[in-house]
Amino acid sequence: MPPFAQPAPIGLEDRLLAFAVSLLVGGAALQAGTYVVAETRDYGHAVVTALLAALAWAVLESVPLVGGLLAIVAWVAVVKWRYDLGWLRSAGVGVAAWAAAVVVLAALELVGIGSVSALGVPGT
């Protein structure tokens, strides 16, 4: 039986590329979600919002016991703040962004790009 080959180490360039693609996918999903709920069209604003929401999520998710709840409330709060929406519409943006991210990630998986996520969109 041949020995197992060690996986190639992932370099900094590969990590930065995966981060950038994940952020762009997350921004696209968030932009689609805000277009559905609030009819906005600025992709750059969506990418910055995805980055800020991902940072809020990363900071709060590690809180013991209530981290997940705090993280999702913070994510919705970032969307609420950035798009000047109410709490319910911001939560609606989250649901629509999640659905858009699932579709985009499934399409990327079909073409052989499966190592990315949707940065800034919870649950992806």
For each residue, the residues with C-beta under 8 A, 3 or more apart:
1:
2:
3:
4:
5:
6:
7:
8:
9:
10: 14 15
11: 14 15
12: 15 16
13: 16 17
14: 10 11 17 18
15: 10 11 12 18 19
16: 12 13 19 20
17: 13 14 20 21
18: 14 15 21 22 115 116
19: 15 16 22 23 119
20: 16 17 23 24
21: 17 18 24 25 113 116
22: 18 19 25 26 116 117 118 119
23: 19 20 26 27 47 50 51 54 119 120
24: 20 21 27 28 47
25: 21 22 28 29 101 104 105 108 116 117 118 119
26: 22 23 29 30 47 50 54 101 117 118 119 120 121 124
27: 23 24 30 31 43 46 47 49 50 120
28: 24 25 31 32 43 46 100 104
29: 25 26 32 33 50 97 98 100 101 104 118 120 121 124
30: 26 27 33 34 46 47 49 50 53 79 93 97 120 121
31: 27 28 34 35 40 41 42 43 46 47
32: 28 29 35 36 96 97 100
33: 29 30 36 37 92 93 94 95 96 97 98 99 100
34: 30 31 37 38 39 40 46 79 83 93 96 97
35: 31 32 38 39 40 41
36: 32 33 92 93 96
37: 33 34 85 89 92 93 96
38: 34 35 83 85 89 93
39: 34 35
40: 31 34 35 45 46 83
41: 31 35
42: 31 45 46
43: 27 28 31 46 47
44: 47 48
45: 40 42 48 49 82
46: 27 28 30 31 34 40 42 43 49 50
47: 23 24 26 27 30 31 43 44 50 51
48: 44 45 51 52 82
49: 27 30 45 46 52 53 78 79 82 83 120
50: 23 26 27 29 30 46 47 53 54 119 120 121
51: 23 47 48 54 55 119 120
52: 48 49 55 56 78 82 120
53: 30 49 50 56 57 74 75 78 79 120 121
54: 23 26 50 51 57 58 119 120
55: 51 52 58 59
56: 52 53 59 60 71 74 75 77 78
57: 53 54 60 61 71 72 74 75 120 122
58: 54 55 61 62
59: 55 56 62 74
60: 56 57 63 67 70 71 74
61: 57 58 67 68 70 71
62: 58 59 67
63: 60 66 67 70
64: 67
65:
66: 63 69 70
67: 60 61 62 63 64 70 71
68: 61 71 72
69: 66 72 73
70: 60 61 63 66 67 73 74
71: 56 57 60 61 67 68 74 75 122
72: 57 68 69 75 76 94 122
73: 69 70 76 77
74: 53 56 57 59 60 70 71 77 78
75: 53 56 57 71 72 78 79 94 122
76: 72 73 79 80 87 90 91 94
77: 56 73 74 80 81 90
78: 49 52 53 56 74 75 81 82
79: 30 34 49 53 75 76 82 83 85 90 93 94
80: 76 77 83 84 85 86 87 90
81: 77 78 84
82: 45 48 49 52 78 79
83: 34 38 40 49 79 80 90 93
84: 80 81
85: 37 38 79 80 89 90 93
86: 80 89 90
87: 76 80 90 91
88: 91 92
89: 37 38 85 86 92 93
90: 76 77 79 80 83 85 86 87 93 94
91: 76 87 88 94 95
92: 33 36 37 88 89 95 96
93: 30 33 34 36 37 38 79 83 85 89 90 96 97
94: 33 72 75 76 79 90 91 97 98 121 122
95: 33 91 92 98 99
96: 32 33 34 36 37 92 93 99 100
97: 29 30 32 33 34 93 94 100 101 118 121
98: 29 33 94 95 101 102 121 122 123 124
99: 33 95 96 102 103
100: 28 29 32 33 96 97 103 104
101: 25 26 29 97 98 104 105 118 121 124
102: 98 99 105 106 124
103: 99 100 106 107
104: 25 28 29 100 101 107 108 118
105: 25 101 102 108 109 116 117 118 124
106: 102 103 109 110
107: 103 104 110 111
108: 25 104 105 111 113 114 116
109: 105 106 112 113 114
110: 106 107
111: 107 108
112: 109
113: 21 108 109 116
114: 108 109
115: 18
116: 18 21 22 25 105 108 113
117: 22 25 26 105 124
118: 22 25 26 29 97 101 104 105 121 124
119: 19 22 23 25 26 50 51 54
120: 23 26 27 29 30 49 50 51 52 53 54 57
121: 26 29 30 50 53 94 97 98 101 118 124
122: 57 71 72 75 94 98
123: 98
124: 26 29 98 101 102 105 117 118 121
